Amino acid sequence: MVYLDRFLNMNVVPDKRQLIELAHYRMPFGKFKGRYLVELPEPYLIWFQQSGFPEGKLGNLLRSMLEIKINGLEGLIRKIQKDFPQY
């Protein structure tokens, strides 16, 4: 949960804008190009973890999404997608 804590804030209080961005961020390259990060299979995210996440924003978002999936919180991201349509 270390990566998720970094993404959410030091007090583990979610930043609404960051969660909305995570919910609507699409994979920019590869086999799953154009898919929302929440739609990426967990084994694909684990592969990134083992091989090395990309640098920067995408890497941080992929790390966070892996933590969300490991903790079974995909429903939260899907609700955010529904309640806060693409901005």
C-alpha positions as CSV (number, residue, x, y, z in Angstrom):
1,M,0.0,0.0,0.0
2,V,3.1,2.2,0.0
3,Y,2.5,3.4,-3.5
4,L,-1.2,4.2,-2.9
5,D,-0.3,6.2,0.2
6,R,2.1,8.3,-1.9
7,F,-0.6,8.8,-4.5
8,L,-3.3,9.8,-2.0
9,N,-1.4,12.1,0.3
10,M,0.6,11.7,3.5
11,N,-2.5,11.6,5.6
12,V,-4.0,8.9,3.4
13,V,-6.8,11.3,2.5
14,P,-7.8,10.9,-1.1
15,D,-7.3,13.9,-3.4
16,K,-10.5,14.1,-5.4
17,R,-8.8,15.5,-8.5
18,Q,-6.1,12.8,-8.5
19,L,-8.7,10.0,-8.1
20,I,-10.8,11.4,-11.0
21,E,-7.7,11.6,-13.2
22,L,-6.7,8.0,-12.3
23,A,-10.3,6.9,-13.1
24,H,-10.2,8.5,-16.6
25,Y,-6.5,7.9,-17.5
26,R,-6.0,5.7,-20.6
27,M,-3.1,3.5,-21.4
28,P,-1.0,5.5,-23.9
29,F,0.8,2.6,-25.6
30,G,1.1,-1.1,-26.1
31,K,-1.3,-4.0,-26.3
32,F,-3.9,-2.2,-24.2
33,K,-3.5,1.3,-25.8
34,G,-6.6,3.4,-25.2
35,R,-8.0,1.3,-22.4
36,Y,-8.7,2.8,-19.0
37,L,-6.1,1.8,-16.5
38,V,-8.8,0.1,-14.3
39,E,-9.4,-2.2,-17.3
40,L,-5.8,-3.4,-17.4
41,P,-5.4,-7.0,-16.3
42,E,-3.7,-7.4,-12.9
43,P,-1.0,-9.7,-14.4
44,Y,-0.1,-6.9,-16.8
45,L,0.4,-4.5,-13.9
46,I,2.4,-7.1,-12.0
47,W,4.6,-7.5,-15.0
48,F,5.3,-3.7,-14.9
49,Q,6.0,-4.0,-11.2
50,Q,8.6,-6.8,-11.9
51,S,10.1,-5.2,-15.0
52,G,10.0,-1.6,-13.9
53,F,7.2,0.9,-14.1
54,P,7.6,3.8,-16.6
55,E,9.1,7.0,-15.1
56,G,6.8,9.9,-14.2
57,K,3.1,10.3,-14.1
58,L,2.2,7.1,-15.9
59,G,4.4,5.0,-13.7
60,N,2.8,6.5,-10.6
61,L,-0.7,5.9,-11.9
62,L,0.1,2.3,-12.8
63,R,1.5,1.7,-9.3
64,S,-1.6,3.1,-7.8
65,M,-3.9,1.1,-10.0
66,L,-2.0,-2.1,-9.0
67,E,-2.5,-1.3,-5.4
68,I,-6.2,-0.6,-6.0
69,K,-6.7,-3.9,-7.8
70,I,-4.7,-5.9,-5.2
71,N,-7.0,-4.4,-2.5
72,G,-10.2,-5.1,-4.5
73,L,-11.1,-1.4,-4.9
74,E,-11.8,-1.4,-8.7
75,G,-15.5,-0.6,-7.9
76,L,-14.4,2.7,-6.4
77,I,-12.7,3.7,-9.6
78,R,-15.7,2.6,-11.7
79,K,-18.0,4.6,-9.5
80,I,-15.8,7.7,-9.9
81,Q,-15.9,7.2,-13.7
82,K,-19.7,7.1,-13.5
83,D,-20.2,9.9,-11.0
84,F,-17.6,12.2,-12.5
85,P,-17.7,11.9,-16.3
86,Q,-14.7,12.8,-18.4
87,Y,-13.8,16.4,-17.6
